[in-house]
Amino acid sequence: MSIDKQSDIAANLQIGPTSVGMVRIYIEAEGMELPLDFDPDEAEEIAEELLAAAERARAMGSDPAPKKKR
């Protein structure tokens, strides 16, 4: 599956710190549990990538609709 392909899979996502100082991204979907642990620096890099992707996605969807003539 490519990153730009639609999917019908629903998942729950949780993000938080662990008791050992890591940042956990926890994904649960269709009977599967996937805990992903990152050190704080890696987590910040992921956060920066998420923000950059959100900005690009926002720019793709921000073409103004044509104004209606009165």
N, CA, C and O atoms as a GROMACS GRO file, in nm:
protein
  280
    1MET      N    1   0.085  -0.117   0.000
    1MET     CA    2   0.000   0.000   0.000
    1MET      C    3   0.090   0.124   0.000
    1MET      O    4   0.183   0.133   0.080
    2SER      N    5   0.063   0.216  -0.087
    2SER     CA    6   0.141   0.339  -0.090
    2SER      C    7   0.081   0.440   0.008
    2SER      O    8  -0.032   0.424   0.053
    3ILE      N    9   0.155   0.541   0.038
    3ILE     CA   10   0.111   0.640   0.137
    3ILE      C   11  -0.008   0.721   0.086
    3ILE      O   12  -0.082   0.779   0.166
    4ASP      N   13  -0.028   0.726  -0.045
    4ASP     CA   14  -0.135   0.809  -0.101
    4ASP      C   15  -0.257   0.726  -0.142
    4ASP      O   16  -0.345   0.777  -0.211
    5LYS      N   17  -0.264   0.599  -0.101
    5LYS     CA   18  -0.376   0.513  -0.137
    5LYS      C   19  -0.482   0.515  -0.027
    5LYS      O   20  -0.449   0.507   0.092
    6GLN      N   21  -0.608   0.526  -0.066
    6GLN     CA   22  -0.719   0.525   0.029
    6GLN      C   23  -0.728   0.389   0.096
    6GLN      O   24  -0.690   0.287   0.038
    7SER      N   25  -0.780   0.387   0.218
    7SER     CA   26  -0.795   0.263   0.293
    7SER      C   27  -0.924   0.267   0.374
    7SER      O   28  -0.967   0.374   0.418
    8ASP      N   29  -0.984   0.152   0.392
    8ASP     CA   30  -1.104   0.142   0.475
    8ASP      C   31  -1.071   0.096   0.616
    8ASP      O   32  -1.162   0.078   0.698
    9ILE      N   33  -0.944   0.078   0.647
    9ILE     CA   34  -0.903   0.032   0.779
    9ILE      C   35  -0.915   0.147   0.879
    9ILE      O   36  -0.865   0.257   0.856
   10ALA      N   37  -0.981   0.119   0.989
   10ALA     CA   38  -0.993   0.217   1.097
   10ALA      C   39  -0.895   0.179   1.207
   10ALA      O   40  -0.876   0.061   1.236
   11ALA      N   41  -0.835   0.279   1.269
   11ALA     CA   42  -0.738   0.253   1.375
   11ALA      C   43  -0.750   0.358   1.484
   11ALA      O   44  -0.793   0.471   1.460
   12ASN      N   45  -0.710   0.319   1.603
   12ASN     CA   46  -0.700   0.412   1.714
   12ASN      C   47  -0.553   0.446   1.732
   12ASN      O   48  -0.466   0.360   1.719
   13LEU      N   49  -0.525   0.572   1.762
   13LEU     CA   50  -0.388   0.620   1.778
   13LEU      C   51  -0.377   0.691   1.911
   13LEU      O   52  -0.456   0.779   1.943
   14GLN      N   53  -0.276   0.652   1.989
   14GLN     CA   54  -0.248   0.718   2.116
   14GLN      C   55  -0.101   0.756   2.116
   14GLN      O   56  -0.017   0.682   2.065
   15ILE      N   57  -0.069   0.870   2.173
   15ILE     CA   58   0.068   0.917   2.182
   15ILE      C   59   0.093   0.966   2.323
   15ILE      O   60   0.012   1.042   2.378
   16GLY      N   61   0.204   0.924   2.382
   16GLY     CA   62   0.235   0.971   2.517
   16GLY      C   63   0.371   0.922   2.563
   16GLY      O   64   0.435   0.841   2.495
   17PRO      N   65   0.415   0.971   2.677
   17PRO     CA   66   0.544   0.929   2.731
   17PRO      C   67   0.535   0.792   2.800
   17PRO      O   68   0.429   0.755   2.850
   18THR      N   69   0.646   0.720   2.801
   18THR     CA   70   0.652   0.594   2.875
   18THR      C   71   0.723   0.618   3.008
   18THR      O   72   0.779   0.726   3.030
   19SER      N   73   0.720   0.520   3.094
   19SER     CA   74   0.782   0.532   3.226
   19SER      C   75   0.935   0.530   3.219
   19SER      O   76   1.002   0.557   3.319
   20VAL      N   77   0.990   0.499   3.101
   20VAL     CA   78   1.137   0.495   3.087
   20VAL      C   79   1.189   0.610   3.002
   20VAL      O   80   1.302   0.605   2.953
   21GLY      N   81   1.106   0.715   2.983
   21GLY     CA   82   1.153   0.834   2.914
   21GLY      C   83   1.148   0.829   2.763
   21GLY      O   84   1.216   0.907   2.696
   22MET      N   85   1.070   0.739   2.708
   22MET     CA   86   1.052   0.731   2.564
   22MET      C   87   0.917   0.792   2.529
   22MET      O   88   0.833   0.815   2.616
   23VAL      N   89   0.897   0.818   2.401
   23VAL     CA   90   0.767   0.863   2.351
   23VAL      C   91   0.708   0.746   2.274
   23VAL      O   92   0.771   0.692   2.183
   24ARG      N   93   0.587   0.707   2.311
   24ARG     CA   94   0.523   0.592   2.246
   24ARG      C   95   0.410   0.639   2.157
   24ARG      O   96   0.324   0.718   2.198
   25ILE      N   97   0.412   0.589   2.034
   25ILE     CA   98   0.297   0.600   1.944
   25ILE      C   99   0.236   0.460   1.943
   25ILE      O  100   0.301   0.364   1.903
   26TYR      N  101   0.113   0.451   1.988
   26TYR     CA  102   0.045   0.322   2.003
   26TYR      C  103  -0.070   0.317   1.904
   26TYR      O  104  -0.159   0.402   1.906
   27ILE      N  105  -0.066   0.216   1.816
   27ILE     CA  106  -0.168   0.201   1.713
   27ILE      C  107  -0.241   0.070   1.737
   27ILE      O  108  -0.179  -0.034   1.757
   28GLU      N  109  -0.374   0.076   1.734
   28GLU     CA  110  -0.457  -0.043   1.751
   28GLU      C  111  -0.558  -0.047   1.638
   28GLU      O  112  -0.634   0.047   1.617
   29ALA      N  113  -0.557  -0.160   1.563
   29ALA     CA  114  -0.649  -0.174   1.450
   29ALA      C  115  -0.678  -0.320   1.424
   29ALA      O  116  -0.586  -0.403   1.420
   30GLU      N  117  -0.804  -0.352   1.406
   30GLU     CA  118  -0.848  -0.485   1.366
   30GLU      C  119  -0.775  -0.597   1.440
   30GLU      O  120  -0.719  -0.687   1.376
   31GLY      N  121  -0.775  -0.592   1.571
   31GLY     CA  122  -0.712  -0.696   1.651
   31GLY      C  123  -0.560  -0.690   1.656
   31GLY      O  124  -0.497  -0.783   1.707
   32MET      N  125  -0.501  -0.585   1.606
   32MET     CA  126  -0.356  -0.569   1.605
   32MET      C  127  -0.318  -0.454   1.697
   32MET      O  128  -0.384  -0.350   1.698
   33GLU      N  129  -0.213  -0.472   1.774
   33GLU     CA  130  -0.160  -0.365   1.858
   33GLU      C  131  -0.016  -0.342   1.819
   33GLU      O  132   0.062  -0.437   1.808
   34LEU      N  133   0.021  -0.216   1.798
   34LEU     CA  134   0.156  -0.184   1.753
   34LEU      C  135   0.211  -0.068   1.836
   34LEU      O  136   0.182   0.048   1.808
   35PRO      N  137   0.292  -0.099   1.939
   35PRO     CA  138   0.356   0.007   2.016
   35PRO      C  139   0.489   0.045   1.951
   35PRO      O  140   0.574  -0.041   1.927
   36LEU      N  141   0.507   0.172   1.922
   36LEU     CA  142   0.630   0.221   1.861
   36LEU      C  143   0.694   0.320   1.958
   36LEU      O  144   0.634   0.423   1.988
   37ASP      N  145   0.813   0.290   2.006
   37ASP     CA  146   0.882   0.376   2.102
   37ASP      C  147   0.995   0.453   2.035
   37ASP      O  148   1.071   0.398   1.956
   38PHE      N  149   1.005   0.582   2.069
   38PHE     CA  150   1.107   0.671   2.012
   38PHE      C  151   1.170   0.751   2.124
   38PHE      O  152   1.104   0.786   2.222
   39ASP      N  153   1.300   0.781   2.109
   39ASP     CA  154   1.359   0.872   2.207
   39ASP      C  155   1.305   1.012   2.177
   39ASP      O  156   1.255   1.036   2.068
   40PRO      N  157   1.314   1.103   2.273
   40PRO     CA  158   1.254   1.235   2.254
   40PRO      C  159   1.301   1.309   2.128
   40PRO      O  160   1.222   1.377   2.065
   41ASP      N  161   1.429   1.296   2.092
   41ASP     CA  162   1.478   1.363   1.970
   41ASP      C  163   1.412   1.307   1.844
   41ASP      O  164   1.374   1.382   1.754
   42GLU      N  165   1.398   1.174   1.840
   42GLU     CA  166   1.329   1.112   1.726
   42GLU      C  167   1.183   1.156   1.720
   42GLU      O  168   1.129   1.182   1.613
   43ALA      N  169   1.120   1.166   1.836
   43ALA     CA  170   0.980   1.207   1.842
   43ALA      C  171   0.963   1.350   1.789
   43ALA      O  172   0.866   1.380   1.720
   44GLU      N  173   1.058   1.437   1.822
   44GLU     CA  174   1.052   1.574   1.771
   44GLU      C  175   1.068   1.577   1.619
   44GLU      O  176   1.002   1.656   1.551
   45GLU      N  177   1.155   1.491   1.565
   45GLU     CA  178   1.171   1.484   1.419
   45GLU      C  179   1.042   1.438   1.354
   45GLU      O  180   1.002   1.492   1.250
   46ILE      N  181   0.975   1.340   1.415
   46ILE     CA  182   0.846   1.292   1.362
   46ILE      C  183   0.743   1.404   1.367
   46ILE      O  184   0.667   1.422   1.272
   47ALA      N  185   0.741   1.478   1.477
   47ALA     CA  186   0.647   1.590   1.490
   47ALA      C  187   0.672   1.694   1.382
   47ALA      O  188   0.576   1.748   1.325
   48GLU      N  189   0.797   1.723   1.353
   48GLU     CA  190   0.830   1.819   1.246
   48GLU      C  191   0.784   1.768   1.111
   48GLU      O  192   0.733   1.845   1.029
   49GLU      N  193   0.801   1.637   1.086
   49GLU     CA  194   0.756   1.579   0.960
   49GLU      C  195   0.604   1.586   0.948
   49GLU      O  196   0.551   1.613   0.841
   50LEU      N  197   0.534   1.561   1.059
   50LEU     CA  198   0.387   1.571   1.058
   50LEU      C  199   0.342   1.713   1.027
   50LEU      O  200   0.250   1.734   0.947
   51LEU      N  201   0.405   1.811   1.090
   51LEU     CA  202   0.369   1.950   1.064
   51LEU      C  203   0.396   1.990   0.919
   51LEU      O  204   0.315   2.059   0.857
   52ALA      N  205   0.509   1.946   0.864
   52ALA     CA  206   0.542   1.978   0.725
   52ALA      C  207   0.441   1.912   0.630
   52ALA      O  208   0.399   1.973   0.532
   53ALA      N  209   0.403   1.788   0.659
   53ALA     CA  210   0.304   1.720   0.574
   53ALA      C  211   0.168   1.788   0.584
   53ALA      O  212   0.098   1.800   0.483
   54ALA      N  213   0.131   1.834   0.703
   54ALA     CA  214   0.003   1.905   0.719
   54ALA      C  215   0.004   2.034   0.639
   54ALA      O  216  -0.096   2.068   0.576
   55GLU      N  217   0.115   2.105   0.640
   55GLU     CA  218   0.124   2.229   0.561
   55GLU      C  219   0.111   2.200   0.412
   55GLU      O  220   0.042   2.272   0.341
   56ARG      N  221   0.178   2.094   0.365
   56ARG     CA  222   0.168   2.060   0.221
   56ARG      C  223   0.026   2.017   0.186
   56ARG      O  224  -0.026   2.056   0.081
   57ALA      N  225  -0.038   1.938   0.272
   57ALA     CA  226  -0.175   1.894   0.246
   57ALA      C  227  -0.270   2.012   0.246
   57ALA      O  228  -0.361   2.020   0.163
   58ARG      N  229  -0.250   2.105   0.340
   58ARG     CA  230  -0.334   2.224   0.346
   58ARG      C  231  -0.320   2.305   0.218
   58ARG      O  232  -0.419   2.356   0.165
   59ALA      N  233  -0.199   2.317   0.168
   59ALA     CA  234  -0.175   2.394   0.045
   59ALA      C  235  -0.242   2.326  -0.075
   59ALA      O  236  -0.290   2.395  -0.165
   60MET      N  237  -0.245   2.195  -0.077
   60MET     CA  238  -0.310   2.122  -0.188
   60MET      C  239  -0.459   2.145  -0.190
   60MET      O  240  -0.520   2.153  -0.297
   61GLY      N  241  -0.520   2.157  -0.071
   61GLY     CA  242  -0.665   2.171  -0.063
   61GLY      C  243  -0.712   2.313  -0.048
   61GLY      O  244  -0.830   2.336  -0.022
   62SER      N  245  -0.623   2.410  -0.062
   62SER     CA  246  -0.663   2.547  -0.034
   62SER      C  247  -0.690   2.630  -0.159
   62SER      O  248  -0.695   2.753  -0.152
   63ASP      N  249  -0.707   2.564  -0.274
   63ASP     CA  250  -0.741   2.641  -0.394
   63ASP      C  251  -0.878   2.705  -0.371
   63ASP      O  252  -0.976   2.635  -0.347
   64PRO      N  253  -0.885   2.837  -0.379
   64PRO     CA  254  -1.014   2.902  -0.354
   64PRO      C  255  -1.117   2.864  -0.460
   64PRO      O  256  -1.085   2.848  -0.578
   65ALA      N  257  -1.239   2.848  -0.415
   65ALA     CA  258  -1.348   2.818  -0.508
   65ALA      C  259  -1.376   2.940  -0.592
   65ALA      O  260  -1.364   3.052  -0.544
   66PRO      N  261  -1.412   2.918  -0.719
   66PRO     CA  262  -1.442   3.033  -0.804
   66PRO      C  263  -1.560   3.112  -0.747
   66PRO      O  264  -1.657   3.053  -0.698
   67LYS      N  265  -1.552   3.244  -0.755
   67LYS     CA  266  -1.660   3.328  -0.705
   67LYS      C  267  -1.778   3.324  -0.803
   67LYS      O  268  -1.761   3.324  -0.925
   68LYS      N  269  -1.898   3.321  -0.745
   68LYS     CA  270  -2.017   3.320  -0.827
   68LYS      C  271  -2.046   3.462  -0.874
   68LYS      O  272  -2.032   3.559  -0.800
   69LYS      N  273  -2.088   3.473  -1.001
   69LYS     CA  274  -2.126   3.604  -1.055
   69LYS      C  275  -2.266   3.638  -1.009
   69LYS      O  276  -2.353   3.551  -1.001
   70ARG      N  277  -2.287   3.762  -0.978
   70ARG     CA  278  -2.421   3.806  -0.933
   70ARG      C  279  -2.496   3.869  -1.044
   70ARG      O  280  -2.610   3.912  -1.025
   0.00000   0.00000   0.00000
